[in-house]
């Protein structure tokens, strides 16, 4: 474990998956979900080189088939700690013979965490170290404790979005799949109230850059956690029929295969492309309080 700490927050990160493990304030209050396997055994996995799923866990590059599990392999792979200071830590994952069995490209994926007052910046950096164009998706999946929810309570919460206009999401299904068909998001004037029933069709996916900030509110209407992002998709998820005491706020550069898609990997919706020697960098920011 690696720790970043200041007067406002303490943050811990594991080398496995370069995954956030804890976000506590100065009073010891925990904001990040603590991976109880009864509900969901993760905290904040990195999604790479795919977001969501490829159909039948199978995809094609130049006609050859490869297989990847949901959300890719980075979340279950050990990263190397390559730099650390009082306020910033960086982990890296390089392609290997093992990764090329499931993802046939050379790359370096770096994940940095920057602690600044009550903010945590999560920075993604993908470098193409191959001699050909590479294709990838990347996303975050942080899970936050629902304010004011106690053990045994029915799930109920509210997320305030930075767009008060009517919003469109993608038609999704409980198996995690979706279609490129727009449906109205159940939000009014930017307020998305949620219960366990909200997840009856898996996640709520808002695409086309309609939203750039999501605030998880307590019963007083105050933001306990804010996530800011510039990604084309933001997804919200909690496991259906579990009354889970957490909700995920997920910034994505990518989408899973639409139902029936059987094309080449590079032609998936919201695919990112890098020429040899090029790199991609983006970040999202978590604010506590």
VEXDREN-2710 file (C-alpha; in Angstrom, 1 decimal):
% VEXDREN-2710
k/r/px/py/pz
1/UNK/0.0/0.0/0.0
2/UNK/1.1/3.6/-0.7
3/UNK/-0.3/6.5/1.3
4/UNK/-0.8/10.2/0.5
5/UNK/-1.8/12.4/3.3
6/UNK/-2.3/16.1/4.2
7/UNK/-4.3/18.0/6.8
8/UNK/-7.6/17.3/5.0
9/UNK/-7.4/13.7/3.6
10/UNK/-5.5/10.5/3.8
11/UNK/-5.6/8.3/0.6
12/UNK/-4.2/4.8/0.2
13/UNK/-3.5/3.0/-3.1
14/UNK/-2.6/-0.6/-3.8
15/UNK/0.0/-1.7/-6.4
16/UNK/-2.4/-4.4/-7.6
17/UNK/-4.5/-2.6/-10.3
18/UNK/-3.1/0.8/-9.1
19/UNK/-6.5/0.9/-7.3
20/UNK/-7.6/3.4/-4.7
21/UNK/-8.3/1.6/-1.4
22/UNK/-9.4/4.3/1.0
23/UNK/-10.3/8.0/1.2
24/UNK/-10.6/9.3/4.7
25/UNK/-11.0/12.8/6.1
26/UNK/-9.2/14.2/9.1
27/UNK/-11.8/12.8/11.4
28/UNK/-11.3/9.3/10.0
29/UNK/-14.6/9.2/8.1
30/UNK/-14.3/6.8/5.1
31/UNK/-15.8/7.9/1.8
32/UNK/-14.7/5.1/-0.5
33/UNK/-16.5/1.8/-0.6
34/UNK/-14.6/-0.9/1.4
35/UNK/-15.1/-3.9/-1.0
36/UNK/-17.4/-6.0/1.2
37/UNK/-17.8/-9.1/-1.1
38/UNK/-21.4/-9.5/0.0
39/UNK/-22.1/-6.6/-2.3
40/UNK/-19.1/-6.0/-4.6
41/UNK/-15.4/-6.9/-3.8
42/UNK/-13.7/-3.9/-5.4
43/UNK/-13.0/-0.2/-4.5
44/UNK/-12.1/1.7/-7.6
45/UNK/-10.8/-0.5/-10.5
46/UNK/-9.1/0.9/-13.6
47/UNK/-10.9/-0.2/-16.8
48/UNK/-8.4/-0.9/-19.6
49/UNK/-8.1/-1.8/-22.5
50/UNK/-11.9/-2.1/-22.7
51/UNK/-14.8/-0.6/-20.8
52/UNK/-17.6/-3.0/-20.1
53/UNK/-17.6/-6.1/-22.2
54/UNK/-16.9/-7.4/-25.7
55/UNK/-19.6/-9.7/-26.9
56/UNK/-18.9/-13.3/-25.6
57/UNK/-15.7/-12.0/-24.2
58/UNK/-14.3/-12.2/-27.7
59/UNK/-13.0/-9.5/-30.1
60/UNK/-11.0/-9.4/-33.3
61/UNK/-7.8/-7.6/-34.5
62/UNK/-7.1/-8.1/-38.2
63/UNK/-9.4/-11.0/-38.2
64/UNK/-7.7/-12.8/-35.3
65/UNK/-9.7/-13.6/-32.2
66/UNK/-8.7/-12.5/-28.7
67/UNK/-10.5/-12.9/-25.4
68/UNK/-10.9/-10.4/-22.6
69/UNK/-13.1/-10.4/-19.4
70/UNK/-15.4/-7.6/-18.5
71/UNK/-13.5/-4.3/-18.1
72/UNK/-10.2/-5.7/-19.2
73/UNK/-7.1/-6.9/-17.3
74/UNK/-5.5/-3.8/-15.8
75/UNK/-7.6/-4.0/-12.6
76/UNK/-6.2/-7.5/-11.8
77/UNK/-2.6/-6.8/-12.8
78/UNK/0.3/-5.7/-10.6
79/UNK/1.6/-2.2/-11.4
80/UNK/5.0/-0.9/-10.6
81/UNK/5.5/2.1/-8.3
82/UNK/7.7/4.4/-10.4
83/UNK/7.5/7.8/-8.5
84/UNK/6.3/9.1/-5.2
85/UNK/6.3/12.4/-3.4
86/UNK/4.3/13.9/-0.5
87/UNK/1.5/14.8/-2.8
88/UNK/1.8/12.5/-5.9
89/UNK/2.3/8.9/-6.7
90/UNK/2.6/7.2/-10.1
91/UNK/2.2/3.5/-11.0
92/UNK/3.0/2.0/-14.4
93/UNK/2.1/-1.2/-16.3
94/UNK/4.0/-2.2/-19.4
95/UNK/2.9/-4.7/-22.0
96/UNK/4.4/-8.1/-21.7
97/UNK/4.2/-11.5/-23.4
98/UNK/1.3/-12.3/-21.0
99/UNK/-0.7/-9.2/-21.8
100/UNK/-0.1/-9.7/-25.5
101/UNK/-1.9/-13.0/-25.3
102/UNK/-5.1/-11.1/-24.7
103/UNK/-4.3/-7.7/-26.1
104/UNK/-1.9/-7.7/-29.0
105/UNK/-0.3/-4.3/-28.6
106/UNK/2.8/-2.8/-26.9
107/UNK/1.9/0.0/-24.5
108/UNK/2.7/1.7/-21.2
109/UNK/-0.2/2.6/-19.0
110/UNK/0.6/5.0/-16.1
111/UNK/-1.8/5.9/-13.3
112/UNK/-1.1/8.9/-11.1
113/UNK/-2.8/10.2/-8.0
114/UNK/-2.4/13.8/-6.9
115/UNK/-3.5/15.0/-3.5
116/UNK/-4.3/18.7/-3.3
117/UNK/-6.2/20.0/-0.2
118/UNK/-9.5/18.1/-0.3
119/UNK/-9.1/17.0/-4.0
120/UNK/-7.7/13.8/-5.5
121/UNK/-6.7/14.0/-9.2
122/UNK/-6.7/10.7/-11.0
123/UNK/-4.5/10.9/-14.1
124/UNK/-4.4/8.3/-16.9
125/UNK/-1.5/8.2/-19.4
126/UNK/-1.4/5.7/-22.2
127/UNK/1.7/5.5/-24.5
128/UNK/1.9/3.6/-27.7
129/UNK/5.2/1.8/-27.6
130/UNK/4.3/-0.4/-30.6
131/UNK/5.3/0.1/-34.3
132/UNK/1.7/0.3/-35.4
133/UNK/-1.5/2.1/-34.4
134/UNK/-3.0/0.8/-31.2
135/UNK/-6.7/1.0/-30.1
136/UNK/-8.0/1.1/-26.5
137/UNK/-10.6/2.3/-24.1
138/UNK/-10.1/3.5/-20.5
139/UNK/-12.3/4.4/-17.6
140/UNK/-12.7/4.8/-13.9
141/UNK/-15.0/2.8/-11.6
142/UNK/-14.8/4.5/-8.1
143/UNK/-17.4/3.4/-5.6
144/UNK/-18.5/5.8/-2.8
145/UNK/-20.4/5.2/0.4
146/UNK/-23.9/6.5/0.2
147/UNK/-24.3/9.4/2.8
148/UNK/-26.5/8.7/5.7
149/UNK/-27.2/5.1/4.8
150/UNK/-27.0/2.7/7.6
151/UNK/-26.8/-1.1/7.7
152/UNK/-30.2/-2.6/6.9
153/UNK/-31.5/0.6/5.3
154/UNK/-33.1/0.5/1.8
155/UNK/-30.9/2.2/-0.7
156/UNK/-31.9/5.8/-1.4
157/UNK/-29.7/8.7/-2.5
158/UNK/-29.4/11.7/-4.8
159/UNK/-26.8/12.8/-7.3
160/UNK/-26.7/16.3/-8.6
161/UNK/-25.6/16.8/-12.2
162/UNK/-24.2/19.9/-13.8
163/UNK/-26.9/19.9/-16.5
164/UNK/-30.5/20.7/-15.6
165/UNK/-31.8/20.1/-19.2
166/UNK/-33.5/16.7/-20.1
167/UNK/-30.7/14.1/-20.5
168/UNK/-30.5/11.0/-22.7
169/UNK/-28.9/7.7/-21.8
170/UNK/-28.3/4.5/-23.6
171/UNK/-30.7/1.6/-23.4
172/UNK/-29.1/-0.9/-21.1
173/UNK/-29.8/-4.4/-19.9
174/UNK/-29.3/-6.2/-16.6
175/UNK/-26.6/-8.4/-18.1
176/UNK/-24.5/-5.3/-18.7
177/UNK/-25.1/-5.0/-22.4
178/UNK/-26.6/-2.1/-24.2
179/UNK/-27.9/-0.8/-27.5
180/UNK/-27.0/2.5/-29.2
181/UNK/-30.6/3.6/-28.6
182/UNK/-31.3/6.7/-26.5
183/UNK/-33.7/6.7/-23.6
184/UNK/-34.6/9.5/-21.1
185/UNK/-32.5/9.6/-18.0
186/UNK/-34.6/9.6/-14.8
187/UNK/-33.5/13.0/-13.6
188/UNK/-35.3/16.3/-13.0
189/UNK/-33.5/19.7/-13.2
190/UNK/-30.2/17.9/-12.9
191/UNK/-31.2/15.9/-9.7
192/UNK/-31.0/12.2/-10.2
193/UNK/-32.6/10.4/-7.2
194/UNK/-31.8/6.8/-7.0
195/UNK/-33.0/3.7/-5.3
196/UNK/-32.2/0.0/-5.7
197/UNK/-34.7/-0.1/-8.6
198/UNK/-32.6/2.4/-10.5
199/UNK/-30.2/-0.4/-11.3
200/UNK/-32.9/-2.8/-12.7
201/UNK/-31.2/-2.4/-16.1
202/UNK/-27.7/-2.4/-14.8
203/UNK/-26.0/1.0/-15.1
204/UNK/-27.3/4.4/-16.1
205/UNK/-25.0/5.5/-19.0
206/UNK/-25.1/9.2/-20.1
207/UNK/-23.1/9.8/-23.3
208/UNK/-22.3/12.6/-25.8
209/UNK/-20.5/14.7/-23.1
210/UNK/-23.9/15.9/-21.6
211/UNK/-22.5/16.0/-18.1
212/UNK/-19.1/17.0/-16.6
213/UNK/-19.7/17.0/-12.8
214/UNK/-21.7/14.7/-10.5
215/UNK/-22.2/15.4/-6.8
216/UNK/-23.3/12.8/-4.3
217/UNK/-25.5/14.6/-1.8
218/UNK/-26.4/13.9/1.8
219/UNK/-29.9/14.4/3.3
220/UNK/-29.2/18.1/3.9
221/UNK/-28.5/18.5/0.1
222/UNK/-24.8/19.0/0.7
223/UNK/-22.2/17.5/-1.6
224/UNK/-20.2/14.9/0.3
225/UNK/-18.3/13.7/-2.8
226/UNK/-17.9/15.4/-6.2
227/UNK/-16.5/13.8/-9.3
228/UNK/-15.5/16.1/-12.2
229/UNK/-14.5/14.8/-15.6
230/UNK/-14.3/15.5/-19.3
231/UNK/-15.1/12.0/-20.6
232/UNK/-17.7/11.4/-23.3
233/UNK/-19.6/9.0/-21.0
234/UNK/-20.4/9.0/-17.3
235/UNK/-22.0/5.9/-15.9
236/UNK/-23.7/5.3/-12.5
237/UNK/-24.0/1.8/-11.0
238/UNK/-24.8/-0.2/-7.9
239/UNK/-25.7/-3.9/-7.8
240/UNK/-29.4/-4.5/-8.4
241/UNK/-31.5/-6.2/-5.7
242/UNK/-28.8/-5.9/-3.0
243/UNK/-29.7/-2.6/-1.4
244/UNK/-26.0/-1.9/-1.5
245/UNK/-24.7/1.0/0.6
246/UNK/-22.6/2.5/-2.2
247/UNK/-22.9/3.9/-5.7
248/UNK/-20.3/4.1/-8.5
249/UNK/-19.6/7.3/-10.4
250/UNK/-17.7/6.1/-13.5
251/UNK/-16.0/8.4/-16.1
252/UNK/-15.4/6.5/-19.3
253/UNK/-13.5/6.9/-22.6
254/UNK/-15.3/4.0/-24.1
255/UNK/-18.4/1.8/-24.3
256/UNK/-18.9/-2.0/-24.4
257/UNK/-19.9/-3.7/-27.6
258/UNK/-23.5/-2.9/-28.5
259/UNK/-25.7/-6.0/-28.8
260/UNK/-24.9/-7.8/-32.0
261/UNK/-21.7/-6.0/-32.8
262/UNK/-19.2/-8.4/-34.4
263/UNK/-16.8/-6.0/-36.2
264/UNK/-13.1/-5.3/-35.7
265/UNK/-11.9/-4.0/-32.3
266/UNK/-10.8/-0.7/-33.8
267/UNK/-14.4/0.0/-35.0
268/UNK/-16.1/-0.4/-31.6
269/UNK/-18.1/2.7/-30.5
270/UNK/-16.0/5.3/-28.6
271/UNK/-12.6/3.7/-29.4
272/UNK/-9.4/5.6/-28.9
273/UNK/-6.6/5.4/-31.4
274/UNK/-2.9/6.2/-31.0
275/UNK/-0.2/6.3/-33.7
276/UNK/3.3/4.9/-32.9
277/UNK/5.0/7.1/-30.4
278/UNK/1.9/9.0/-29.5
279/UNK/0.3/9.2/-26.1
280/UNK/-3.1/9.9/-24.5
281/UNK/-3.6/11.7/-21.2
282/UNK/-6.7/12.7/-19.2
283/UNK/-7.9/12.9/-15.6
284/UNK/-10.8/13.1/-13.4
285/UNK/-11.0/14.8/-9.9
286/UNK/-12.6/13.6/-6.7
287/UNK/-13.5/16.3/-4.2
288/UNK/-14.4/15.4/-0.6
289/UNK/-16.8/17.8/1.1
END
